[in-house]
Amino acid sequence: MFEAVPVNPPDAIFGLNEQFKKDASDSKVNLTVGVYKDANGQTPIMAAVKQAEQILLENSTTKSYLPIDGSAAYRSSVAELILGAALAKQSFPATAQTPGGTVALRVAGELVRRVLDVGTIWMSNPTWANHGKIFTQAGLETKHYDYLDDSGTRLDFEKVTASIDQAESGDAILLHTVCHNPTGVDLSQAQWQTLSEQIKAKSMVPIFDFAYQGFGESLEADAFPIRNFVQSGGEAIVCNSFSKNFGLYGERVGGVTAVAQSADVCAAMQSQIKSTIRTMYSNPPIHGGAIVETVLSDAELRKIWETELTEIRERIVALRASFVAKMEALVPGKDFSYVNQQRGMFSYSGLSKSQADQLREEHSIYILGSGRMNIAGMNDGNMDQICNAIAKVL
């Protein structure tokens, strides 16, 4: 019965990760998979998370099902984190807990295709490799708007707006709120304001992918694109993840929020989100959401979490600066300043696929063929090795 089933190629990112595991080199370095690593090369459990888990262990009384859209306290906490307390009260967010940001995106795709009757979604070129697959599976046609300049390392905003001018009224558009994946290249606040007006003028449906809140500038500043859009009268769908900013990768916890401008529309969107979830996974898992809810609702735990998140963000900024300084010393005359201007874990390095292959084959340093590398995979122990290898392939 299954003998005619073809074999799909491995996922580009996780396939490279499997190659890395099989690499026998004692000095191999993995800069592929998007997980944060500390100075010891480990993906740590945050102190606030550990304390929240202890509270849950001592006080949990049931493992019964959550509601279809998750607990009310979780939904409220997520809406306030995304929108800020004041705007969350002034607007009308319809929020649901999802198993990670990926499922939030898939729910959003189902909503715009089935409920809003949208046929096309526009995504940046480049974008996260899974985006196109998620929205295609939801039945949407995918198109792309230009994003980078000719160097492939910086934003070309004129190209962005010119591309979006080609969209039809009512199309959906996917927007990386902060720490663009895979490039690390973000819009300024002024550019976000201009883009927001363009999107509203074309009556497009914005989906904000918000996977890195707190990794760019701050929890508040990183939310500017969403808050600015809503405050100026727009409605939007927000897909957020707690994989990165809580380190809850394996717990798979996130949320989807449809921000409406009236109570009636909010109630309708909440009902549509719930009916979509019911046919996909029925209701969300308990543990990861309970951790987030516990931390965000406890003033002391939230303070600890915010301090840890600031330390992570500042460490990544320092790693970028160290990388740029070492590369400019090794390759005089070549400008690497764009790495300092990018934000978050990822950097579009400007390396070609052949150079990425050479790094892997000759130096056991793994980056994606697109040139994307995870800055958070660097540390004091491997920085010189990475920089020397890149200098050689250049």
C-alpha positions in Angstrom: 0.0 0.0 0.0 2.8 2.4 0.8 5.4 1.2 -1.7 4.7 4.1 -4.1 5.2 6.8 -1.5 8.2 9.0 -2.5 10.9 10.1 -0.1 10.9 13.8 0.7 14.2 15.5 1.0 15.3 16.3 4.5 14.5 19.7 6.0 17.3 22.2 5.1 18.0 23.2 8.7 17.5 19.9 10.6 19.2 18.0 7.8 22.4 20.0 8.3 22.0 19.4 12.1 22.0 15.7 11.4 25.2 16.0 9.4 26.7 17.9 12.3 25.9 15.2 14.7 27.7 12.6 12.5 30.7 14.8 12.0 33.7 13.2 13.8 35.7 16.4 14.2 36.5 17.4 17.7 36.3 21.1 16.8 33.0 21.2 14.9 30.8 24.2 15.4 27.0 24.3 14.7 25.6 27.7 13.7 22.5 26.3 11.9 19.5 25.6 14.2 17.9 28.6 15.7 18.3 28.0 19.4 20.1 30.3 21.9 23.3 28.9 23.4 25.2 30.3 26.4 28.9 30.9 26.8 29.3 27.1 27.5 27.5 26.1 24.3 24.4 25.0 26.1 20.8 25.9 25.7 20.0 26.8 29.4 16.8 26.6 31.4 16.1 30.1 32.7 16.1 30.6 36.4 12.6 32.1 36.3 11.4 29.0 34.4 12.8 26.7 37.0 11.2 28.6 39.8 7.9 28.6 38.0 8.1 24.8 37.5 8.7 24.3 41.2 5.6 26.4 42.0 3.6 24.3 39.5 5.0 21.0 40.9 3.9 22.0 44.4 0.5 23.4 43.5 -0.8 21.6 40.5 -3.9 19.5 41.2 -5.0 18.2 37.8 -3.9 17.3 34.3 -7.3 17.7 32.8 -7.9 19.3 29.5 -7.5 23.0 29.0 -10.2 25.0 27.2 -9.9 24.9 23.4 -8.2 28.3 23.4 -6.1 27.8 26.6 -6.5 29.3 30.0 -8.0 32.8 30.4 -5.1 34.0 32.5 -2.6 32.8 29.8 -4.6 34.6 27.1 -4.7 37.8 29.0 -1.0 37.7 29.8 -0.1 37.1 26.2 -2.3 40.0 24.9 -0.8 42.3 27.5 2.8 41.3 26.6 2.2 41.9 22.9 0.1 45.0 23.1 1.0 46.5 26.5 -1.5 46.7 29.3 -3.2 50.0 28.2 -3.7 49.0 24.5 -4.8 45.5 25.4 -7.7 47.1 27.3 -8.4 49.7 24.6 -8.4 47.3 21.7 -10.2 43.9 21.4 -7.7 41.0 21.2 -9.0 37.5 20.5 -6.1 35.2 21.8 -5.6 31.5 21.9 -2.7 29.4 23.2 -1.0 27.3 20.5 1.7 24.6 20.5 4.5 26.9 19.5 4.6 29.7 17.0 4.5 27.3 14.0 1.0 26.2 14.9 0.0 29.8 15.5 1.1 30.6 11.9 -0.9 27.6 10.6 -4.0 28.7 12.5 -3.5 32.2 11.1 -3.3 30.7 7.6 -6.5 28.8 8.1 -8.2 32.0 9.3 -7.3 34.2 6.4 -8.0 31.5 3.8 -11.2 30.0 5.2 -12.8 32.8 7.3 -11.6 35.9 5.5 -11.6 34.3 2.0 -8.1 35.5 1.2 -6.3 33.7 -1.6 -2.7 35.1 -1.6 -0.1 35.9 1.1 3.0 38.0 0.5 6.2 37.1 2.3 9.6 38.7 2.4 12.4 37.4 0.1 14.1 35.8 1.9 12.0 34.5 4.8 12.0 31.5 7.2 12.1 28.4 5.1 9.0 26.9 6.8 6.8 29.9 6.1 5.9 29.1 2.5 5.2 25.5 3.4 2.9 26.4 6.3 0.8 28.8 4.2 0.7 26.6 1.1 -0.7 23.8 3.2 -3.3 26.2 4.4 -4.4 26.7 0.8 -2.8 30.1 0.2 -0.9 31.1 -2.9 2.5 32.6 -1.8 4.2 35.6 -3.4 7.3 37.5 -2.3 8.2 41.1 -1.8 11.9 42.2 -2.2 13.7 42.9 1.1 17.5 43.1 0.8 19.8 45.4 -1.2 22.2 44.0 -3.7 24.8 43.1 -1.1 22.3 40.8 0.5 23.1 42.1 4.0 21.1 45.3 4.4 17.5 46.4 3.9 16.3 48.1 0.7 13.1 49.8 1.8 12.3 51.2 -1.6 12.2 47.7 -3.0 10.0 46.6 -0.1 7.3 49.2 -0.8 7.6 48.9 -4.6 7.0 45.1 -4.3 4.0 45.5 -2.0 2.5 48.0 -4.5 2.0 45.0 -6.8 -0.3 43.3 -4.3 -4.0 43.1 -4.8 -6.4 44.8 -2.4 -7.3 42.3 0.3 -4.2 40.1 0.0 -2.5 39.0 3.2 1.0 40.0 4.1 3.4 38.3 6.5 5.6 40.6 8.5 8.6 39.8 10.7 8.0 42.1 13.7 11.6 42.1 14.9 14.8 40.1 14.5 14.0 39.1 10.9 14.6 35.4 10.3 16.9 34.6 8.5 18.6 37.9 7.9 18.6 39.8 11.2 17.7 42.9 9.1 14.9 45.0 10.6 12.9 48.1 9.6 13.2 51.4 11.6 10.2 52.8 13.4 9.8 55.4 10.7 9.8 52.7 8.0 7.2 50.7 10.0 4.9 53.7 10.1 5.2 54.2 6.3 4.7 50.5 5.6 1.7 50.4 8.0 0.0 53.1 6.0 0.7 51.4 2.8 -0.8 48.1 4.1 -3.9 49.9 5.4 -4.4 51.8 2.1 -4.4 48.5 0.2 -6.7 46.9 2.7 -4.2 44.0 3.2 -4.5 41.5 6.1 -1.3 41.7 8.1 0.1 38.7 10.0 2.9 39.7 12.4 5.3 36.8 13.1 6.5 37.7 16.6 8.9 35.0 17.6 11.7 37.1 19.1 10.1 39.7 21.4 12.9 41.0 23.7 15.7 39.8 21.5 15.9 43.1 19.5 15.9 46.2 21.6 13.5 45.5 24.5 10.1 43.9 25.2 8.4 47.2 24.7 10.3 48.6 21.7 10.2 45.3 19.8 6.4 45.4 19.9 6.3 48.8 18.2 5.2 47.6 14.7 2.2 45.8 16.1 1.2 48.5 18.6 1.6 51.3 16.0 -0.6 49.4 13.5 -3.4 48.8 16.0 -3.3 52.3 17.6 -3.7 53.8 14.2 -6.9 51.9 13.6 -5.7 48.7 12.0 -6.7 45.1 12.6 -4.1 42.4 12.6 -3.2 38.8 13.4 -0.2 38.2 15.7 1.6 34.9 16.0 4.0 34.8 18.9 6.3 32.2 20.4 7.9 31.6 23.8 10.6 29.3 22.4 13.3 31.9 22.4 12.5 34.5 25.0 11.5 31.9 27.6 13.9 29.2 26.3 10.8 26.8 26.1 11.8 25.2 22.8 10.8 21.7 23.6 7.6 22.8 25.5 6.1 24.2 22.2 4.2 27.2 23.6 3.0 30.2 21.7 -0.2 32.1 20.8 -2.3 33.5 18.0 -4.1 36.8 18.5 -6.5 38.5 16.2 -6.6 42.2 17.3 -10.0 43.7 16.5 -11.5 47.2 16.7 -14.8 46.2 18.3 -16.2 43.7 20.9 -18.5 42.0 18.4 -15.7 41.4 15.9 -13.4 40.1 18.7 -16.0 37.6 19.8 -16.5 36.4 16.2 -12.8 36.0 15.7 -12.4 34.1 19.0 -15.1 31.7 17.9 -13.4 31.2 14.5 -10.1 30.6 16.2 -11.6 28.0 18.5 -13.4 26.2 15.7 -10.1 26.1 13.7 -8.2 24.7 16.7 -10.8 22.1 17.5 -10.3 20.4 14.1 -6.5 20.6 14.3 -5.4 19.6 17.9 -8.5 20.2 20.1 -6.8 22.0 22.9 -3.2 23.1 23.9 -0.8 21.2 26.2 -0.7 22.4 29.8 2.9 22.7 31.0 4.6 25.3 28.8 1.7 27.7 29.0 1.4 27.3 32.7 5.1 28.3 33.1 4.6 31.4 31.0 1.4 32.3 32.9 3.1 31.8 36.2 6.1 34.0 35.4 4.1 36.8 33.8 1.6 37.0 36.6 4.2 37.0 39.4 6.0 40.4 39.8 9.2 38.9 41.3 9.5 36.1 38.7 8.8 38.5 35.9 11.6 40.7 37.1 14.0 37.8 37.1 12.9 36.8 33.6 13.3 40.2 32.2 16.8 40.5 33.7 17.7 37.2 32.1 16.3 38.2 28.8 18.3 41.5 28.9 21.5 39.5 29.6 20.8 37.2 26.6 20.2 40.2 24.3 23.2 42.1 25.5 25.4 38.9 25.1 24.3 38.6 21.5 25.1 42.2 20.8 28.6 41.7 22.3 29.1 38.6 20.2 28.3 40.6 17.1 30.8 43.3 18.0 33.5 40.7 18.8 32.9 38.9 15.4 33.0 42.2 13.5 36.2 43.3 15.2 38.0 40.0 14.6 36.9 39.8 10.9 38.0 43.4 10.1 41.4 42.5 11.6 41.6 39.3 9.5 40.3 40.7 6.3 41.4 44.4 6.2 39.4 46.6 3.9 36.2 44.5 4.0 33.2 46.1 5.7 31.5 43.8 8.2 29.6 46.6 10.0 26.3 45.2 8.7 26.6 42.4 11.3 26.4 45.0 14.1 23.4 46.6 12.4 21.4 43.3 12.3 19.5 42.2 15.3 18.6 39.0 17.1 20.3 35.6 16.8 20.7 35.5 13.0 22.9 37.1 10.5 22.9 37.0 6.8 26.7 36.8 6.5 27.0 37.5 2.8 28.7 34.1 2.3 27.8 32.2 -0.8 26.5 28.6 -0.8 29.9 27.4 -2.1 31.6 29.2 0.8 29.2 27.7 3.2 29.9 24.2 1.8 33.7 24.9 2.1 33.3 26.0 5.8 31.5 22.7 6.5 33.7 20.4 4.4 37.1 21.9 5.3 36.6 23.4 8.7 33.5 21.5 10.2 31.7 24.8 10.7 28.0 24.5 9.8 26.0 27.4 8.5 23.1 27.4 6.1 23.6 27.5 2.3 22.0 30.9 2.3 24.8 32.3 4.4 22.6 32.5 7.5 24.5 31.9 10.7 23.3 31.8 14.3 25.4 34.4 16.2 24.3 32.8 19.5 26.2 29.7 18.6 29.5 31.6 19.0 31.4 31.9 22.2 34.9 32.8 23.5 36.0 29.2 22.8 35.1 29.1 19.1 35.1 32.7 18.0 38.8 32.7 16.7 38.2 29.3 14.9 35.0 30.6 13.2 36.6 33.9 12.1 39.8 32.3 10.8 37.8 29.8 8.8 35.6 32.5 7.3 38.7 34.6 6.4 40.1 31.6 4.6 37.0 30.9 2.5 36.7 34.6 1.7 
